[in-house]
Every structure is written in C-alpha cells, then in structure tokens.
Amino acid sequence: MNLNLGSKKILITGASRGIGLAIAESFLREGAKTCLVSRGSNALFENEEKLQDSYGLEKVFACKCDCADVESLNGLKNRIKDQWGCLNIVVVNVGDGRSVPDALPDHEQWQKTWNSNFESALQTARTFLPMLEKSQGVLLFVSSIAGMEAFGAPTDYSTAKSAIIALAKNMARKLASKNVRVNVIAPGNVYFKGSSWDEKIQKDKKQVDKIIKSSVPMNRFATPEEIADSVLFLCSDRASFITGTTLVVDGGQTVGVM
C-alpha cells in the first residue's frame, strides 16, 4: 500500500527512544523527512546519527526542545522554517506515566504530571497549528487507554491523557473546514528497553506476566513498531476522511470494559 508520505516533512516529539523513535524510523522508511525532538539526551543525538547513516543527512535532524516551554517551542519552529520552510505532519508523543498511587496527588505532583503530559501537547499544537493550516496537514496525538478507562494508572496521568482526547476531538471538528485532520492513537501496554514496564519487569517479572495475561486478550505487550504502523496510517492519504477519531491499539484490553 502506497501511503504517499515520501514528500512529507514530519515533526515527532518525544522521539529519543521507544514509540517516538519507532515512529520516526517508520516515516523515514517511507521516504519522509523527519525532525526528532526531545528535552535533550545523549540518546537523541546518538539516534540522529544512526538514522542519518541509514537514511541520509538530508532526511533527518534532531532538536533539543522542552515542549512545555513556549520559548523553546518557538525556537524549534524557527529551526524547522529555516530547514524546510514548511511542515506537513506533527506527531505529539511527549508524556510520562510515572507518578504516585494516591487517589488525588498533591498540587506539586499533579502540576508536574499535567505539564509533561498535557501542557506539552497543548503548547506544541498551538505553536505548529499555523504551519499545518498552511499545508493542510495532520496533527496526531499519542494518548493512552488510561485516558479512556480507569485501569489503575495514576489519576493525574489518566486525567491528562483524557484531556488530550477531548482536545483532539474539539480541534478536529473546528479545523475540518481548513482541511487539517486531528486524530489520536491510544496505545495499551507497550514494552521497550528503558520503559516503565521494563522497570517493573526488572522488579517482579512474574507479577507483570500475571497482569498482562489476565488483562490483555492477546497475552502480550505491543511493540513500538506496532504503534508506529497505526500512526503512519492515520497520518497518510489513506486516512484522508478520518478526523476526530481515537484509534485504540491495545491487544483487546479495553474490549471488556468499553
């Protein structure tokens, strides 16, 4: 299936590892140009170098950016304008599910989680929406099934991810007349090295195996590449009449509760 992504210019936040990195490489395999963004780590620039070796210097570059900070985002926007002049697709993948088990976390913890999971997404969308309107592009948020149902995930994290879904639906309705599509991917449990699930496995593999087998009908984790495949479809011309949707990619975990 030709996804017609070869001429597209893509911004991917949270792209130093895991889902974001898999999304970036999937777009590169389709011939697109990609900008990888994270708050800055050795992994970001190490992966930039690896991807440039595989796909070419002109196809990929990386930028350090705090997506909850407007000034930092404006710097990123100027860099992209200088590098490409336009932007076709923005994939908002910033987030962190680590928090506390309290029913209602204290103000400091709540604000920290809210900033990393919602405010970063909101400010990224606000910063790059004018460029997407100009190109009649695509905005895609990576949320979570924790934003759709109460699975026992941290309250602040789940609330932020739910807010992203509501934001996307409202934006989609109001931007449809401008031919800007807005969608959401809601992954279930995704495993990769360094993830929160990796940390849990190191502590108690038997308990994690029990959780997955009892809650996920397909009895396994998703891979970052499986999430990336769904992202590519929703961002492609093959999904040209899809906007305002939340695509669940969870191995059937929400089937019994939705």
N, C-alpha and C positions, 0 to 999 in steps of 0.2 A: 504494500500500500504506500503510495507516494503521499507524504504529509506536506509537501511543498514548504518546507522550512529552510531550504538552502539559502534563501536570500534574507532571512530574518536576523535581526540583531536583538539579543536577549540579555536581560539583567536578571541575575539569580542571587538573592540574598541568602545568608546562612549557608554558603557554598564551600566552606573549607573542608567538609567531611560529610559522611552519611548521605542522607536524602538529597541535600543540596548539591553535593559533589556528583552524585549519580545523575541528577537532572542535567547538570552542566555537560557531563560527558555524553549523555544521550542526545542532547541538542547538537553537540559537535559532530557526532556520528552522522547526523542528518545534514551536515554541511553548514549549519548556522554559525554566526559569530556570537561569542558569549563573554560576558563580564561577570567574574566571580567576586562576591563581596562577603566579607565577614568583619567582625570587630578587630581582627588582626591577630594572626598567629603564624608560627613557622609553617604550620600545615597549609595555610592559604597559599603562600608563595612557593612552597615546595610542590604543591599540586598544580599551580600555574605553570611552573617549569616543565613538569611531566606532560601536561596537556599540550603545551606549546611544542614539545618534542614530537608528540604524536600527531598533532593536527595543524601545526604551523603557527608562527609568531603572529600572523595577521588575524588568526581566528579566535584568539583568547587572550584576555588580560585580567588581572586581579587588582582589586582596590580595597584598602582598609577603610571601613566606614562603620560608625555607630548609628544604626538605623533608627534609634530613638532620639537622635540629636539632629535638629533641623539644619544647623550649620554644616555638620558633617555630610548630611544628605545633599545639600546644595553644592558642596564641593564635588561630590560624586557625580551629580547631574552635569556640572560644568566639564568634568573629565570625559563623560560619555559624549557630550556635544562636541568636544574637541576631537575625540577619537573617531566617532561615527557620524555625527550630525543629526542622527535620528534614533528612535528606539521603537521596536515593534511589540515586544513582549516583556512583561515584568512578572517574575515568579517570586512571591513574598514567602520566604521559608524560615524567617527568624523565629526562634522560640526556645523555651527551656521548661521541661516538665518537672524539674526538681523544686520541691517546696516542702511544706510541713503537713502533718496529718490532721491538724486542727480543723474543726468544723468551720471556723471563721478565723483565718490567720490575722495576726495583728497588723496595724497600719503599715509598718515598715516592710514587712514581708509581702503584704498584698501589693504595695506600690512597686516593689522590685519585680514581682511576677507579672503585674499588669504592664509595666514598661517594656519588659523583654518580650512579652507575648502578644500584646495588643497595640500599645502605643507605637512600637517599632513598625508594625504592619500599617497602622493608620498613617503615620508620617511618611512612610515610603510611598504609599498610594497617593497621598496628597502631593508629594514632590514630583512624581513622574506622570501623574494623570494628564497634564497638558501635552506632554510628548506623545502619549498614547492616543489622545484625541486627534492630534495632528496626523498620526499614522493610521488611525482607525485600528488600533491594536488590541491586545489582550492583556488583562490583569488576572492573575491566578494566585489565590492564597492557599497555603498549606495549613490546614487547621488540624483537627483530630476528632476521632469518635468520642473523645472525652468532652467535646463541646456539644454533643448531641444527646448523650445519656449519662447517668450517674453510675460509673463503673468502679468508683472508689479512688479515682485520681484526685490530686489536690484540688480543693474547692476554688482557689484563686486561679489555677491553671485552667480548669474546666470552664470557669466563667469567662475568662479571656478568650478561649477558643470558641465559645458560643457566640461571643460578641463579634468575632471575625466573620462568622457565618451570617449574622444579621447585617453587618456592614456590607458584605458582598452582595447579598440579595437586594438591598436598597440601592446600592450603586448600579447594579445590573439593570434594574428597572429604569433608572433615570438616565443611564448612559446608552441605552439601546438605540435611541434615535440618532446618536452620534456614531453608531457602528463600533462602539467599544464593548467588547464582551468581558464579563467578570464572572469567574467561577471559583469553586473551592474543591480541593481534594481533602478528604477526611481519612487519613490512614488509621489503621488499627495498630497493632504491636509490630514495630519494625526493629530488627536486630542489625547492628553493625558494631565493629570494634570501637570502644570508647563511648558507646551509648549508655543510657541509664539502665537498659535491660542487660547490657554487658556487665555493668557493675553489680546488678542483682544476681546474675548467674555466678559471678565470682564468689559471692557471699553464700548463696544457697541454691545450687543448680536444681536439686530435687524439688524444692518448693516452686521454682519458676516453671519447671516441666509440668508440675501438677496444675498450676494456674493456666498455662496455655492449653493443656489437654482438656481441662474442664470448661474453658470459656470460648475457645476458638474451634469451630466445627472442622476446619481444615488441619487442626492439630499442629500448627507451626507458626513461626514468625513470618512476616513479609520481609522481602529484601528491599533495600533502597532502589534497586533497579526496577522492581515491580511497581513501586510508587512513581518512579520516573516515567515509565511507559504510559501511565494514566495521565500524567501531566502533559506529555507530548501530544497525546490525542486531543485533549481539551484545548490546547494552545494552537492546534493546527487547523487548516482549512477544512478538514474532515469533520470538524465540530462547529462549523460556521453558523448553525442555527441553535447552538446551545449557549445559553447565558442564564445566570442566576441559579445555577444548579450546584448541589454539593454531591460529589461522587465519592461514595464510601468504598474504601479498599481495605477490607479487614478480615478476609477469610471467613466471613459469615458470622462474626462475633455479635453484630447488632441484630441479626435476623430474629432472634428470640425475644427481643425487647422493643423493637420498633413497630 
